[in-house]
Amino acid sequence: MLALTAIISYTSCTPTVDDVYDKAYDQRKAENLADIKSTLESAKNGWVMYIYGNQSLGGYNLLLKFHNDSVVASSELNKVDTISAPSHYQVGYSAGPILSFDEYNSIIHQFSDPVNQKYGTNGKGFEGDLEYRVQSYSADSIVLLGKKHENKIVMLPLAESTSWKSYLEKVKEVDDSMFTSNYDFVINGKDTIHARRSNRVLNYTVLDKDSQKVVNTIGYCITDKGMRLYEPISLDGQQITGFTYQPNSDIYTDVANSSVTLKKRIMNPNALLVDGTWYIDLAEAGAFPSNQWKIARSEMLAQGDSLLMGCLGTYSTEFAFTFALGNADTGYYLAALNFDYKLIGKDEISMTFNGYGDALGNGLQFLNGSYGVDALIAPFGYKKTRTFKVETDDLKRPSYMILTDKSNRRNKMKLVSNTVYFPLQK
């Protein structure tokens, strides 16, 4: 036993070997970090980062140039000739190499600032990261993973012949030209899958193995070459990665698969109403909906609750009035009440509540409770069918829908494409 103990004591105590290993590991780590930093700073015209945060918002272009521990930035969310002041960055180590933007930069930090009136909800903002795990790197591309939100971020070097301003101007041109509210994925020239655009996200419906409708989403970023998807998707056995911009065209071919195209779908106003999501706003309501929504607000407040948002259209898979009701303490519960509808010509629609709601039963529970939901949906056709004239501002890029009840001119409302939070508190 003594001999065995002596052997164990001897073999478990090898400081010389450990020192050598630790030194080699530290050296390898330092060399790796230095190599990443050298790669970042080697792009003479900087990098284009396709930045993502909240996946419901899609991606945007962030231009970055690294030099001597500093970074300058520009973005398509700012004026094309705006370049930030230099700010510090570092490449460190925390269970792997980390790229950190550790000093405030007005352009970079707008993607992570929770107080953001333009993108996302106030208090969360765009939900971008300031620290990224380096997944791979070369002179041709750098792949990152957001440390907090875990979005995959790709960076590509910007050609030296392309100025930052001209790149962002081209992005705007491509975005304006390719933009519409509805598209069709066309597979092999015949099979079509409808996709609705929301922010920079395509929402498309497919059938699952039980032949039930399922809404899938994929974010995208607009580049100077066209539309780049967040990650490849597969439809009807065809892989789709993005689409090449063609000037003066409404059809765009997949960048790597000529069997797939993306085609603009131009729809009539009443079809746009059904297909999109259109948010209510007390400030944009006529006399009848205004009175009904004030009743709803009073009953909700009596329960200690409020309406976070409410919209008409196809929020999920059915034409419905979808809403979120609750409070900050207990949370807000998503609910829906489904409507039957009939399109009349190009710009009229009749609709009525059909007695059904979301699969969880939240909509019917709220409707049958003392929450004022009956008053909330009364303007759309709760216990009677209502027929509306539908007007919009732009068939390709609609920002609102005006509904005018053909039997009651006081029942008129303007529904908008952008989410309106707490719409009854106006």
Residue pairs with C-beta under 8 A, 6 or more apart in sequence:
29 93
32 97
33 91
33 92
33 93
33 97
35 137
36 91
36 97
36 99
36 134
36 137
37 66
37 91
39 137
39 138
39 139
39 142
40 47
40 66
40 91
40 99
40 142
41 66
41 67
41 68
42 139
43 65
43 66
43 139
43 157
43 158
44 160
45 65
45 157
45 158
45 159
45 160
45 162
45 164
46 63
46 64
46 65
46 66
46 72
46 157
46 158
46 164
47 63
47 64
47 65
47 66
47 142
47 155
47 156
47 157
47 158
48 61
48 62
48 63
48 155
48 156
48 157
48 158
48 167
48 223
49 61
49 62
49 63
49 64
49 153
49 154
49 155
50 59
50 60
50 61
50 62
50 153
50 154
50 155
50 221
50 223
50 228
51 59
51 60
51 61
51 62
51 111
51 128
51 153
52 58
52 59
52 128
52 146
52 151
52 152
52 153
52 219
52 221
52 230
53 111
53 112
53 119
53 120
53 125
53 126
53 127
53 128
53 129
53 149
53 151
54 120
54 124
54 126
54 127
55 151
55 201
55 217
55 219
55 230
56 198
56 199
56 201
56 217
57 119
57 120
57 126
57 199
57 200
57 201
57 219
58 199
58 200
58 201
58 219
58 220
58 221
58 230
59 200
59 219
59 220
59 221
59 228
59 230
60 75
60 76
60 77
60 111
60 200
60 221
61 75
61 76
61 167
61 168
61 171
61 221
61 222
61 223
62 73
62 74
62 75
62 107
62 108
62 111
63 73
63 74
63 75
63 158
63 164
63 167
63 168
64 71
64 72
64 73
64 108
64 155
65 71
65 72
65 73
66 89
69 88
69 89
69 90
70 86
70 87
70 88
70 89
71 86
71 87
71 88
71 89
71 101
71 105
71 108
72 83
72 84
72 85
72 86
72 87
73 83
73 84
73 105
73 107
73 108
74 80
74 82
74 83
74 84
74 107
74 164
74 168
75 82
75 107
75 110
75 168
76 168
76 171
76 172
76 222
77 110
77 118
77 119
78 107
80 164
80 165
80 168
80 169
80 172
81 165
82 107
83 107
83 164
84 105
84 106
84 107
84 108
85 105
85 106
87 101
87 103
87 104
87 105
87 108
88 102
88 103
89 99
89 100
89 101
89 102
89 103
90 99
90 100
90 102
91 97
91 98
91 99
91 100
91 134
92 98
92 100
96 133
96 134
97 133
97 134
98 131
98 132
98 133
98 134
98 147
99 131
99 132
99 134
99 144
100 130
100 131
100 132
101 108
101 109
101 130
101 131
102 130
108 130
109 130
110 116
110 126
111 125
111 126
111 128
112 125
112 126
112 127
112 128
112 129
112 130
113 125
113 126
114 122
114 123
114 124
114 125
115 122
115 123
115 125
116 122
116 125
116 126
119 125
119 126
120 126
120 127
121 421
122 421
127 149
128 146
128 149
128 151
129 146
129 147
129 148
129 149
129 151
129 153
131 146
131 147
131 148
132 144
132 145
132 146
132 147
132 153
133 144
133 145
133 146
133 147
134 142
134 143
134 144
135 143
135 144
135 145
135 152
136 142
136 143
137 143
139 157
140 156
140 157
141 154
141 155
141 156
141 157
142 154
142 155
143 152
143 153
143 154
143 155
144 152
144 153
144 154
144 155
145 151
145 152
145 153
146 153
152 230
152 231
158 164
158 167
162 224
167 224
170 224
171 222
171 223
171 224
174 222
174 223
174 224
174 225
174 226
174 245
175 222
177 245
177 247
178 222
178 226
178 227
178 243
178 245
178 252
179 197
179 396
179 397
180 197
180 264
180 265
180 266
180 396
180 397
181 196
181 197
181 267
181 272
181 275
181 276
181 396
181 397
181 398
182 194
182 195
182 196
182 197
182 264
182 265
182 266
182 267
182 272
182 275
183 194
183 195
183 197
183 202
183 262
183 263
183 264
183 265
184 192
184 193
184 194
184 195
184 262
184 263
184 265
185 192
185 193
185 194
185 195
185 204
185 235
185 240
185 260
185 261
185 262
186 192
186 251
186 260
186 261
186 262
186 263
187 193
187 235
187 236
187 238
187 259
187 260
188 236
188 238
188 259
189 259
191 236
192 263
193 204
193 205
193 206
193 235
193 236
194 204
194 205
194 265
194 275
195 202
195 203
195 204
195 262
196 202
196 203
196 204
196 275
196 276
196 314
197 203
198 277
200 219
200 220
200 221
200 222
201 217
201 218
201 219
201 220
202 217
202 218
202 220
203 215
203 216
203 217
204 215
204 216
204 217
204 218
204 235
205 213
205 214
205 215
205 216
205 317
206 213
206 214
206 216
206 235
207 213
207 214
208 214
213 317
214 317
215 316
215 317
216 233
218 229
218 230
218 231
218 233
219 229
219 230
220 227
220 228
220 229
220 230
220 242
221 227
221 228
221 230
222 228
225 244
225 245
225 255
226 242
226 243
226 244
226 245
226 252
226 255
227 242
227 243
227 245
227 252
227 262
228 241
228 242
229 240
229 241
229 242
232 239
232 240
232 241
233 239
233 240
234 240
235 260
238 257
238 259
238 260
239 256
239 257
240 254
240 257
240 260
241 254
241 255
241 256
241 257
242 254
242 255
243 252
243 253
243 254
243 255
243 261
243 262
244 252
244 253
244 254
244 255
245 252
246 252
246 253
250 263
250 264
251 261
251 262
251 263
251 264
252 261
252 262
252 263
253 260
253 261
254 260
254 261
254 262
264 396
266 395
266 396
267 275
267 395
268 343
268 346
268 347
268 395
269 346
269 347
269 390
269 391
269 392
269 395
269 398
269 401
270 343
270 344
270 345
270 346
270 347
270 348
270 349
270 390
271 343
272 390
272 392
272 395
272 398
272 401
273 312
273 313
273 349
273 390
273 401
273 403
274 313
274 314
274 319
274 341
274 343
274 349
275 313
275 314
276 313
276 314
276 398
276 401
276 417
277 311
277 312
277 313
277 314
277 315
277 322
277 417
278 311
278 312
278 313
278 400
278 401
278 415
278 416
278 417
279 309
279 310
279 311
279 415
279 416
279 417
279 418
279 419
279 420
279 423
280 289
280 293
280 310
280 311
280 312
280 413
280 415
280 420
280 423
281 414
281 415
281 416
281 420
281 423
281 426
282 290
282 293
282 294
282 297
282 423
282 424
282 425
282 426
283 426
284 413
284 414
284 415
284 416
285 293
285 379
285 412
285 413
285 414
286 409
286 410
286 411
286 412
286 413
287 410
288 379
288 405
288 408
288 410
288 411
288 412
289 379
289 411
289 412
289 413
292 375
292 376
292 378
292 379
293 375
293 376
293 379
293 424
294 424
295 372
295 375
296 307
296 371
296 372
296 373
296 375
296 376
296 424
297 306
297 307
297 372
297 424
297 425
298 372
299 370
299 371
299 372
299 375
300 306
300 307
300 325
300 371
300 372
300 424
302 370
303 369
303 370
303 371
304 327
305 325
305 326
305 327
305 371
306 325
306 326
306 327
306 422
306 424
306 425
307 323
307 324
307 325
307 376
307 422
307 423
307 424
308 323
308 324
308 325
308 326
308 332
308 421
308 422
309 323
309 324
309 419
309 420
309 421
309 422
309 423
310 321
310 322
310 323
310 324
310 376
310 423
311 321
311 322
311 323
311 415
311 419
312 320
312 321
312 322
312 339
312 380
312 415
313 319
313 320
313 322
314 320
315 322
315 336
316 322
316 336
316 358
318 336
318 338
319 338
319 339
319 341
319 351
320 336
320 337
320 338
320 339
320 357
320 358
320 363
321 336
321 337
321 339
321 376
321 377
321 380
322 334
322 335
322 336
322 358
323 334
323 335
323 336
323 363
323 366
323 373
323 376
324 332
324 333
324 334
324 335
325 332
325 333
325 335
325 366
325 371
325 373
326 332
326 333
333 362
333 366
334 358
334 362
335 357
335 358
335 360
335 362
335 363
335 365
335 366
336 357
336 358
336 362
336 363
337 353
337 356
337 357
337 363
337 364
337 367
337 373
337 377
338 353
338 354
338 356
338 357
338 363
339 351
339 352
339 353
339 354
339 380
339 381
340 351
340 352
340 354
341 349
341 350
341 351
342 349
342 350
342 351
343 349
344 350
344 387
347 389
347 390
347 391
348 387
348 388
348 389
348 390
348 406
349 387
349 388
349 390
350 381
350 385
350 386
350 387
350 388
351 380
351 381
351 385
351 386
351 388
352 381
352 382
352 384
352 385
352 386
353 377
353 380
353 381
353 382
353 383
356 364
357 363
357 364
357 367
363 373
366 373
367 373
367 374
367 377
374 382
379 386
379 405
379 411
379 413
380 386
386 405
386 407
386 408
386 411
387 405
387 406
387 407
388 403
388 404
388 405
388 406
389 403
389 404
389 406
390 401
390 402
390 403
391 401
391 402
391 404
392 398
392 400
392 401
392 402
393 399
393 400
398 417
399 416
399 417
399 418
400 414
400 415
400 416
400 417
401 414
401 415
401 416
402 412
402 413
402 414
402 415
403 412
403 413
403 414
403 415
404 411
404 412
405 411
405 412
